[in-house]
Amino acid sequence: MSTLSVSGNIVDVLHKSIFPGTVLIENGRIYSIRDQDGKHYDQYVLPGFVDAHVHIESSMLVPSEFARLATVHGTVATVSDPHEIANVLGLPGVRFMLANAAQTPFEIAFGAPACVPATPFETAGAELSAREIRQLFELDGISFLSEMMNVPGVLAKDAEVMEKIQIAHKFGCPVDGHAPGLSGEAARRYAAVGISTDHECVMLAEALDKLAVGMKILIREGSAAKNYNALHPLIDSHPDQCMFCSDDKHPDDLVQGHIDDLVRRSVALGYDVMKVLQVACVNPVLHYRLNVGLLRVGDPADFIVVNNLRDFTVQQTYCKGILVAKEGKTLLPSIPVEPINNFVAKEKKVADFCLPACGSKVRVIEAFDGQLLTKESHASVQIQEGEIIADVGNDILKITVVNRYADTPPAIALIKNFGLKRGALASSIAHDSHNIVAVGTTDEELCAAVNAIVRTKGGIAVAEGNLVEVLPLPVAGLMSTDDGYTVAQQYSRLDTYAKQLGSTLSTPFMTLSFMALLVIPDLKLSDRGLFSGKDFRFVSLGVD
């Protein structure tokens, strides 16, 4: 019988009290919390942090490796949507994530991906019907239906969409939402079918509108989408209806911090620490009914020890009574991984990236730093021998999406605000179908970057002249098999290289990965062509 004790100022978030005491743990559970009135401690014991919505695959790490990095920052659990790998491999991909996650005491609650593929306007590697969704709930311990991105399907009460929602409700599980910009009567109808959360709010008014129809708001601060500054007043006004999430977190960012950063920022802004911890620790556990302790007798021993309630420097992290991180160092071992993948595309030729001229004005995807939203703009382009070429001076570059599941011609369009002065970037992380997406200043470098991804069957790459650097991602073209800190260093090097080539984006690869996400307006590119997310239809490159 294993027993241990941890002493400090106990932070009881549920009852909003702090007292000196000792937590007694036996076989991974808290069997007693002793009030030690009169004792003085320099450290605080509190429930661990929870990321209420994250795609672990976007960290480029398998779940067990993600856990090694996250626990250092006091995270003890995540609510995770595995739809990235599901789009590549279907049920076997989801089951890979479940099997790997089962090898760590870090709690990962997985959802059944509701929209695979995200739309019928792109090529994915798999499809999850209501039948597969039912299997995940019945056989695999799935605990929620993950983000329902098919807003038109919900509003029209599409039979397949409604069946998936009803399956989740039958199993008593919550349904996550994904409804960027939805408001008013449409938001009410969306929530009325039993969709309980949204993580896509970028403005406070939108969040308040969704709160008014009964939805809970996930305040998102990830590597690409950063909405905390707009939404943090909700911590004070609606502390029982909000949670923190990252959605997508690149490995270099995860090394630096996680939910603990949002806790520190919130307390520094003057918000009541108990309200902040309710958002960071308690609300996700209660909403998703996680198998995660909240510092109560009988709970799993999931908690952290911090230096004070201002800096929240994490000194120790416990998961299921196991000390998993201490003083900034992970104590969890790396788990050996056997990669699985689905990659068919062959190498391309430079001529495949030629773009014939199509009039005096063309549509251009306008990207924005820190946002998933894009804008459609119209511009004149440079033409050479009947072909459109990149206009580096005006920051109008070529973007391509290459089908990784079949050997087909690339789709090509134009994009603004990447800022590259030379070279090209490519990635097989391209939400949500994860075809190859690349942006470049010349056809030669665009082709070189794409072919580097094809040769490694997944990864991220930078090409400049004859030089190509690649971070291989052999697990579904999304994740590495290496140590998380090594992956973070490799990614950071490529991120720096991209910025040396002129990119003005804070996270160029993360932004690139969302340029094929058709469910986020306005203008995006799929492997089948240029797509208006506002009108939900394909559009031509030429305007006139």
C-alpha positions as CSV (number, residue, x, y, z in Angstrom):
1,M,0.0,0.0,0.0
2,S,1.6,3.3,-1.2
3,T,1.1,6.4,1.0
4,L,2.4,9.9,0.9
5,S,1.7,13.3,2.4
6,V,2.0,16.8,1.1
7,S,1.7,19.9,3.3
8,G,1.0,23.5,2.5
9,N,-1.7,26.2,2.4
10,I,-4.6,24.2,1.1
11,V,-6.6,26.1,-1.6
12,D,-10.1,24.8,-1.5
13,V,-11.5,26.4,-4.6
14,L,-15.0,24.7,-4.2
15,H,-15.5,26.3,-0.8
16,K,-13.4,29.4,-1.6
17,S,-11.1,29.0,1.5
18,I,-7.4,28.7,2.2
19,F,-6.1,26.9,5.3
20,P,-2.8,25.3,6.4
21,G,-3.0,21.6,6.1
22,T,-1.7,18.2,4.9
23,V,-3.0,16.1,2.1
24,L,-2.7,12.4,2.8
25,I,-2.7,10.1,-0.2
26,E,-3.1,6.3,-0.4
27,N,-3.1,4.3,-3.6
28,G,-3.5,7.4,-5.8
29,R,-6.4,8.9,-3.9
30,I,-6.8,11.5,-1.2
31,Y,-7.9,9.7,2.0
32,S,-7.6,12.7,4.4
33,I,-7.0,16.4,4.4
34,R,-5.9,17.6,7.8
35,D,-6.5,21.1,8.9
36,Q,-3.3,22.3,10.8
37,D,-4.5,25.5,12.2
38,G,-1.6,27.6,13.5
39,K,1.0,26.1,11.1
40,H,2.8,28.3,8.6
41,Y,3.7,27.2,5.1
42,D,5.5,29.1,2.3
43,Q,3.8,27.0,-0.4
44,Y,0.2,26.4,-1.7
45,V,-1.5,23.2,-2.6
46,L,-4.3,23.5,-5.2
47,P,-6.1,21.5,-7.8
48,G,-4.2,21.1,-11.1
49,F,-5.0,23.1,-14.2
50,V,-7.1,21.7,-17.1
51,D,-6.9,22.6,-20.8
52,A,-10.6,22.5,-21.7
53,H,-10.1,22.1,-25.4
54,V,-7.0,21.0,-27.3
55,H,-5.9,19.1,-30.3
56,I,-2.9,17.3,-28.9
57,E,-1.7,16.5,-32.5
58,S,-1.0,20.2,-33.1
59,S,1.8,20.1,-30.5
60,M,3.5,17.6,-32.9
61,L,3.8,15.3,-29.9
62,V,2.0,12.1,-29.1
63,P,-0.2,12.3,-26.0
64,S,2.3,10.7,-23.6
65,E,4.9,13.2,-24.7
66,F,2.5,16.1,-24.5
67,A,1.9,15.1,-20.9
68,R,5.6,15.2,-20.1
69,L,5.7,18.9,-21.1
70,A,2.3,20.0,-19.8
71,T,2.7,18.7,-16.3
72,V,5.8,20.8,-15.8
73,H,3.4,23.8,-15.9
74,G,0.8,22.3,-13.5
75,T,-1.6,20.9,-16.1
76,V,-3.0,17.6,-14.9
77,A,-5.6,17.0,-17.6
78,T,-6.9,17.9,-21.0
79,V,-10.1,17.7,-22.9
80,S,-8.9,16.6,-26.2
81,D,-10.5,16.4,-29.7
82,P,-8.5,13.8,-31.8
83,H,-10.1,15.0,-35.1
84,E,-6.7,15.8,-36.6
85,I,-5.6,12.2,-36.7
86,A,-9.1,11.0,-37.3
87,N,-9.1,13.0,-40.6
88,V,-6.0,11.1,-41.6
89,L,-6.7,7.6,-40.3
90,G,-10.3,7.4,-39.0
91,L,-11.0,5.0,-36.1
92,P,-7.5,3.5,-36.0
93,G,-6.1,7.0,-35.5
94,V,-8.4,7.7,-32.6
95,R,-7.5,4.4,-31.0
96,F,-3.8,5.1,-31.4
97,M,-4.3,8.2,-29.3
98,L,-6.3,6.4,-26.7
99,A,-3.7,3.6,-26.4
100,N,-0.8,6.0,-26.1
101,A,-2.6,8.2,-23.6
102,A,-3.4,5.2,-21.4
103,Q,0.3,4.8,-20.7
104,T,0.5,8.0,-18.6
105,P,-1.1,9.0,-15.3
106,F,-1.9,12.4,-16.9
107,E,-5.7,12.5,-17.6
108,I,-6.7,12.9,-21.2
109,A,-10.4,12.8,-21.9
110,F,-11.0,12.2,-25.6
111,G,-14.0,13.2,-27.7
112,A,-15.6,11.5,-30.7
113,P,-14.8,13.7,-33.7
114,A,-18.1,15.0,-34.9
115,C,-17.0,16.3,-38.4
116,V,-14.7,14.0,-40.2
117,P,-14.2,15.3,-42.8
118,A,-14.9,18.8,-41.8
119,T,-16.6,19.6,-45.1
120,P,-17.4,17.7,-48.4
121,F,-15.3,20.2,-50.3
122,E,-11.9,18.7,-49.5
123,T,-10.2,15.3,-49.5
124,A,-9.6,13.7,-46.2
125,G,-8.1,10.3,-45.4
126,A,-11.2,9.0,-43.6
127,E,-14.8,9.5,-42.7
128,L,-16.6,9.0,-39.4
129,S,-20.3,8.4,-39.8
130,A,-22.8,8.1,-36.9
131,R,-22.1,4.4,-36.9
132,E,-18.4,5.0,-36.0
133,I,-19.3,7.7,-33.5
134,R,-21.5,5.1,-31.7
135,Q,-18.7,2.6,-31.7
136,L,-16.4,5.2,-30.0
137,F,-18.9,5.8,-27.3
138,E,-19.8,2.1,-26.8
139,L,-16.3,0.5,-27.1
140,D,-13.6,3.1,-26.5
141,G,-14.5,5.1,-23.4
142,I,-15.0,8.4,-25.3
143,S,-16.5,11.0,-23.0
144,F,-18.0,13.8,-25.2
145,L,-18.8,14.6,-28.8
146,S,-16.2,17.0,-30.0
147,E,-16.7,20.3,-31.8
148,M,-19.7,20.3,-34.1
149,M,-18.3,22.5,-36.9
150,N,-21.2,21.8,-39.3
151,V,-23.2,24.8,-38.3
152,P,-25.4,24.8,-41.4
153,G,-26.1,21.1,-40.8
154,V,-27.2,21.9,-37.2
155,L,-29.4,24.8,-38.2
156,A,-31.0,22.7,-41.0
157,K,-31.3,19.7,-38.6
158,D,-29.5,17.4,-41.0
159,A,-30.3,13.8,-40.2
160,E,-26.7,12.6,-39.8
161,V,-25.7,15.6,-37.7
162,M,-28.6,15.2,-35.4
163,E,-28.0,11.5,-35.1
164,K,-24.4,12.1,-33.9
165,I,-25.7,14.7,-31.3
166,Q,-28.4,12.3,-30.1
167,I,-25.8,9.5,-29.7
168,A,-23.8,11.7,-27.3
169,H,-26.9,12.6,-25.4
170,K,-27.9,9.0,-25.1
171,F,-24.6,8.2,-23.4
172,G,-25.1,11.2,-21.1
173,C,-22.1,13.1,-22.7
174,P,-21.8,16.8,-23.5
175,V,-21.5,18.1,-27.1
176,D,-18.9,20.7,-27.9
177,G,-19.6,23.6,-30.3
178,H,-17.7,25.4,-33.0
179,A,-19.6,28.4,-34.3
180,P,-17.5,31.4,-35.2
181,G,-19.4,34.6,-35.5
182,L,-22.8,33.0,-34.8
183,S,-25.2,35.2,-32.8
184,G,-28.8,36.0,-32.2
185,E,-31.5,33.6,-33.3
186,A,-29.0,31.4,-35.1
187,A,-27.0,31.0,-31.9
188,R,-30.1,30.2,-30.0
189,R,-31.1,27.5,-32.5
190,Y,-27.6,26.1,-32.5
191,A,-27.5,25.8,-28.7
192,A,-31.0,24.5,-28.5
193,V,-30.1,21.1,-29.9
194,G,-27.9,20.5,-26.9
195,I,-24.6,22.0,-27.9
196,S,-23.0,23.3,-24.7
197,T,-19.8,25.1,-25.4
198,D,-18.0,27.3,-27.9
199,H,-14.3,28.1,-28.2
200,E,-14.4,30.3,-31.3
201,C,-15.4,33.7,-29.8
202,V,-13.1,36.5,-30.8
203,M,-15.2,39.4,-29.4
204,L,-16.8,39.9,-26.0
205,A,-20.2,40.7,-27.5
206,E,-20.2,37.4,-29.3
207,A,-19.4,35.5,-26.2
208,L,-22.1,37.3,-24.2
209,D,-24.6,36.5,-26.9
210,K,-23.7,32.8,-26.7
211,L,-23.7,32.8,-22.9
212,A,-27.3,34.3,-23.0
213,V,-28.5,31.2,-24.9
214,G,-27.0,28.8,-22.4
215,M,-23.6,28.0,-23.9
216,K,-20.4,27.9,-21.9
217,I,-17.4,29.9,-23.3
218,L,-13.9,28.5,-23.6
219,I,-11.4,31.4,-23.5
220,R,-8.9,30.4,-26.0
221,E,-5.2,31.4,-26.1
222,G,-3.2,29.1,-28.3
223,S,-0.2,29.4,-30.7
224,A,-2.3,30.8,-33.5
225,A,-5.7,32.0,-32.1
226,K,-5.3,34.4,-29.2
227,N,-8.6,35.6,-27.8
228,Y,-7.8,36.1,-24.1
229,N,-7.4,39.9,-24.3
230,A,-10.9,40.2,-25.8
231,L,-12.6,37.7,-23.4
232,H,-11.0,37.9,-20.0
233,P,-13.7,40.1,-18.5
234,L,-15.8,37.0,-18.4
235,I,-13.7,35.7,-15.6
236,D,-15.3,38.2,-13.3
237,S,-18.8,38.4,-14.8
238,H,-19.3,34.6,-15.6
239,P,-16.8,32.6,-13.6
240,D,-19.1,29.6,-13.4
241,Q,-19.6,29.5,-17.2
242,C,-16.1,29.8,-18.6
243,M,-13.0,27.7,-19.0
244,F,-9.5,28.2,-20.4
245,C,-8.2,26.3,-23.4
246,S,-5.4,26.4,-25.9
247,D,-7.1,24.7,-28.9
248,D,-3.7,24.4,-30.7
249,K,-0.3,24.6,-29.0
250,H,3.0,24.3,-30.8
251,P,5.8,22.5,-28.9
252,D,8.0,25.5,-28.4
253,D,5.1,27.4,-26.8
254,L,4.3,24.4,-24.6
255,V,7.8,24.3,-23.3
256,Q,7.3,27.9,-22.2
257,G,3.9,27.6,-20.5
258,H,0.3,26.4,-20.7
259,I,-2.8,27.2,-18.7
260,D,-0.6,28.5,-15.9
261,D,0.2,31.5,-18.1
262,L,-3.5,32.5,-18.2
263,V,-3.8,32.1,-14.5
264,R,-0.9,34.4,-13.8
265,R,-2.2,37.0,-16.3
266,S,-5.7,36.9,-14.8
267,V,-4.5,37.4,-11.3
268,A,-2.2,40.2,-12.4
269,L,-5.2,41.9,-13.9
270,G,-6.8,42.0,-10.5
271,Y,-9.3,39.2,-10.9
272,D,-10.3,37.3,-7.7
273,V,-8.0,34.3,-7.4
274,M,-10.8,31.9,-6.6
275,K,-12.7,33.0,-9.7
276,V,-9.6,32.4,-11.8
277,L,-9.0,29.0,-10.3
278,Q,-12.6,28.0,-10.8
279,V,-12.2,28.7,-14.5
280,A,-8.8,27.1,-14.7
281,C,-9.3,24.0,-12.5
282,V,-12.9,23.3,-11.5
283,N,-15.3,24.1,-14.4
284,P,-13.8,21.7,-16.9
285,V,-13.8,18.8,-14.4
286,L,-17.5,19.4,-13.6
287,H,-18.7,20.1,-17.1
288,Y,-17.0,17.1,-18.7
289,R,-17.2,14.9,-15.6
290,L,-13.5,14.2,-15.7
291,N,-11.8,11.6,-13.6
292,V,-9.7,14.4,-12.1
293,G,-9.5,15.3,-8.4
294,L,-10.5,18.7,-7.0
295,L,-8.7,18.3,-3.6
296,R,-11.5,16.5,-1.9
297,V,-11.4,13.4,0.3
298,G,-11.9,10.4,-2.0
299,D,-10.8,12.2,-5.1
300,P,-7.9,11.1,-7.4
301,A,-4.8,12.8,-6.1
302,D,-4.4,15.3,-9.0
303,F,-3.0,18.6,-7.6
304,I,-0.1,21.0,-7.7
305,V,2.2,22.8,-5.3
306,V,3.0,26.4,-6.2
307,N,5.2,29.1,-4.5
308,N,2.4,31.7,-4.1
309,L,-0.9,32.8,-5.6
310,R,0.7,35.6,-7.7
311,D,3.5,33.9,-9.6
312,F,2.1,30.4,-9.6
313,T,5.5,28.9,-10.0
314,V,4.8,25.2,-10.1
315,Q,7.1,23.3,-7.7
316,Q,5.4,19.9,-7.9
317,T,2.7,18.3,-10.0
318,Y,0.9,15.1,-8.9
319,C,-1.3,12.9,-11.2
320,K,-3.1,10.0,-9.6
321,G,-0.9,10.4,-6.6
322,I,2.3,10.2,-8.7
323,L,4.8,13.0,-8.6
324,V,5.1,13.6,-12.4
325,A,7.0,17.0,-12.4
326,K,9.2,18.8,-10.0
327,E,10.9,22.2,-10.1
328,G,10.5,22.6,-13.8
329,K,11.6,19.1,-14.8
330,T,9.4,16.3,-16.0
331,L,9.6,13.0,-14.1
332,L,7.5,11.1,-16.7
333,P,9.4,8.7,-19.0
334,S,9.1,8.8,-22.7
335,I,7.0,6.1,-24.2
336,P,8.2,4.2,-27.3
337,V,5.9,4.8,-30.3
338,E,5.3,2.7,-33.4
339,P,4.2,5.2,-36.1
340,I,1.1,4.9,-38.2
341,N,0.4,6.9,-41.3
342,N,-1.6,7.4,-44.4
343,F,0.4,9.1,-47.1
344,V,0.0,8.4,-50.9
345,A,1.1,11.6,-52.7
346,K,4.2,11.5,-55.0
347,E,6.8,14.2,-55.6
348,K,5.7,17.1,-57.8
349,K,7.4,19.0,-60.7
350,V,8.1,22.7,-60.7
351,A,5.7,23.1,-63.7
352,D,2.9,21.7,-61.5
353,F,2.9,25.0,-59.5
354,C,2.4,27.3,-62.5
355,L,-0.7,29.5,-62.3
356,P,-2.2,30.7,-65.6
357,A,-3.2,34.3,-65.8
358,C,-7.0,34.8,-65.4
359,G,-7.8,38.5,-65.7
360,S,-6.7,41.8,-64.3
361,K,-8.0,41.3,-60.8
362,V,-7.8,38.1,-58.7
363,R,-9.0,37.0,-55.3
364,V,-6.3,36.9,-52.6
365,I,-6.5,35.2,-49.2
366,E,-5.6,37.8,-46.6
367,A,-4.1,36.2,-43.4
368,F,-4.0,37.8,-40.0
369,D,-1.5,37.2,-37.2
370,G,-3.1,35.6,-34.2
371,Q,-6.4,34.8,-35.9
372,L,-7.8,31.8,-37.8
373,L,-10.1,34.2,-39.7
374,T,-9.0,35.4,-43.2
375,K,-10.4,38.0,-45.5
376,E,-11.0,38.0,-49.2
377,S,-9.2,40.9,-51.0
378,H,-8.8,41.7,-54.7
379,A,-5.6,42.7,-56.3
380,S,-3.7,43.1,-59.5
381,V,-1.0,40.5,-60.0
382,Q,2.4,40.2,-61.7
383,I,2.3,38.1,-64.9
384,Q,5.3,36.6,-66.7
385,E,4.9,34.7,-70.0
386,G,1.2,34.2,-69.3
387,E,1.7,32.9,-65.8
388,I,1.0,34.6,-62.4
389,I,4.1,34.9,-60.3
390,A,4.6,35.9,-56.7
391,D,4.7,39.6,-56.1
392,V,7.2,39.8,-53.2
393,G,7.2,43.6,-53.2
394,N,3.5,43.7,-52.5
395,D,3.6,40.6,-50.3
396,I,1.3,38.5,-52.6
397,L,2.7,35.0,-52.6
398,K,1.6,31.7,-54.0
399,I,-0.1,29.2,-51.8
400,T,-0.8,25.6,-52.7
401,V,-2.7,22.6,-51.2
402,V,-1.5,19.2,-52.4
403,N,-3.7,16.2,-51.8
404,R,-1.7,13.7,-49.7
405,Y,-4.2,10.8,-50.1
406,A,-4.0,10.6,-53.9
407,D,-1.5,11.7,-56.6
408,T,-3.5,14.6,-58.1
409,P,-2.5,18.1,-59.4
410,P,-2.0,20.8,-56.7
411,A,-4.6,23.5,-56.0
412,I,-3.0,27.0,-56.3
413,A,-4.0,30.4,-55.1
414,L,-2.6,33.7,-53.8
415,I,-2.1,34.9,-50.2
416,K,-1.1,38.1,-48.5
417,N,0.6,38.9,-45.1
418,F,3.0,36.1,-44.8
419,G,5.8,38.5,-45.6
420,L,8.3,36.1,-47.1
421,K,11.0,37.8,-49.1
422,R,12.5,34.5,-50.3
423,G,12.1,30.8,-50.0
424,A,9.0,28.7,-49.1
425,L,7.3,26.9,-46.2
426,A,5.4,23.7,-46.3
427,S,3.5,21.5,-43.8
428,S,1.5,18.3,-43.7
429,I,-0.4,19.9,-40.7
430,A,-3.2,21.5,-42.6
431,H,-6.5,21.6,-40.7
432,D,-8.6,19.6,-40.9
433,S,-7.9,17.2,-43.7
434,H,-4.1,17.5,-43.3
435,N,-3.1,17.6,-47.0
436,I,0.1,19.4,-47.7
437,V,-0.1,23.2,-47.5
438,A,2.7,25.5,-48.7
439,V,3.4,29.1,-49.4
440,G,6.4,30.4,-51.4
441,T,8.1,33.2,-53.3
442,T,9.1,31.0,-56.3
443,D,7.7,27.9,-58.0
444,E,11.1,26.2,-57.6
445,E,11.2,26.7,-53.8
446,L,7.5,25.9,-53.4
447,C,8.1,22.6,-55.2
448,A,11.2,21.8,-53.1
449,A,9.4,22.4,-49.8
450,V,6.4,20.3,-50.9
451,N,8.6,17.4,-52.1
452,A,10.5,17.5,-48.8
453,I,7.2,16.7,-47.1
454,V,6.4,14.0,-49.6
455,R,9.8,12.3,-49.1
456,T,9.4,12.2,-45.3
457,K,5.7,11.3,-45.6
458,G,4.8,14.2,-43.3
459,G,6.5,17.1,-41.5
460,I,7.2,20.8,-41.8
461,A,9.8,22.2,-44.1
462,V,11.6,25.4,-45.1
463,A,13.2,25.7,-48.6
464,E,15.6,28.4,-49.7
465,G,17.4,28.0,-53.0
466,N,19.0,24.6,-52.9
467,L,18.8,24.3,-49.1
468,V,15.9,22.4,-47.5
469,E,15.3,21.7,-43.8
470,V,12.7,19.4,-42.5
471,L,11.2,18.3,-39.2
472,P,9.8,14.8,-39.9
473,L,6.4,13.9,-38.4
474,P,6.1,10.2,-39.1
475,V,2.9,9.6,-36.9
476,A,0.1,10.4,-39.3
477,G,2.2,13.3,-40.8
478,L,1.2,15.2,-37.6
479,M,3.4,14.0,-34.7
480,S,7.0,13.1,-34.0
481,T,8.2,10.0,-32.2
482,D,11.0,12.0,-30.5
483,D,11.4,13.6,-27.1
484,G,9.1,16.6,-26.7
485,Y,11.9,19.0,-25.8
486,T,14.0,17.9,-28.9
487,V,10.9,18.4,-31.1
488,A,10.4,21.9,-29.6
489,Q,14.1,22.8,-30.4
490,Q,13.8,21.5,-34.0
491,Y,10.5,23.4,-34.5
492,S,11.9,26.6,-33.0
493,R,14.8,26.4,-35.4
494,L,12.5,26.2,-38.4
495,D,10.2,28.9,-37.0
496,T,13.3,31.2,-36.7
497,Y,14.4,30.3,-40.2
498,A,11.0,31.2,-41.6
499,K,11.2,34.6,-39.9
500,Q,14.7,35.1,-41.3
501,L,13.2,34.6,-44.7
502,G,11.0,37.6,-44.0
503,S,7.8,36.2,-42.4
504,T,6.2,38.8,-40.2
505,L,3.9,36.4,-38.5
506,S,4.5,35.4,-34.9
507,T,3.8,31.7,-35.7
508,P,4.1,31.3,-39.5
509,F,3.7,27.5,-39.5
510,M,0.7,27.6,-37.2
511,T,-1.0,30.3,-39.4
512,L,-0.1,28.3,-42.5
513,S,-1.8,25.2,-41.1
514,F,-5.2,27.0,-40.9
515,M,-5.2,28.3,-44.5
516,A,-7.0,25.2,-45.6
517,L,-9.6,25.2,-42.8
518,L,-12.8,25.8,-44.8
519,V,-15.1,26.1,-41.8
520,I,-13.5,29.3,-40.7
521,P,-14.4,32.3,-42.9
522,D,-13.6,34.0,-45.2
523,L,-11.4,32.8,-48.0
524,K,-9.4,29.5,-47.8
525,L,-7.9,26.9,-50.1
526,S,-8.6,23.2,-50.2
527,D,-7.0,20.6,-52.4
528,R,-10.0,21.0,-54.7
529,G,-9.8,24.8,-55.1
530,L,-10.4,28.3,-53.7
531,F,-13.3,28.3,-51.2
532,S,-15.5,31.0,-49.7
533,G,-16.2,30.1,-46.0
534,K,-18.7,32.9,-45.9
535,D,-20.8,31.6,-48.8
536,F,-19.8,28.0,-48.3
537,R,-18.9,27.4,-52.0
538,F,-16.0,27.3,-54.4
539,V,-15.0,30.5,-56.1
540,S,-12.8,31.4,-59.0
541,L,-9.4,32.9,-58.7
542,G,-10.3,35.6,-61.2
543,V,-12.7,38.3,-60.2
544,D,-13.8,39.5,-63.6
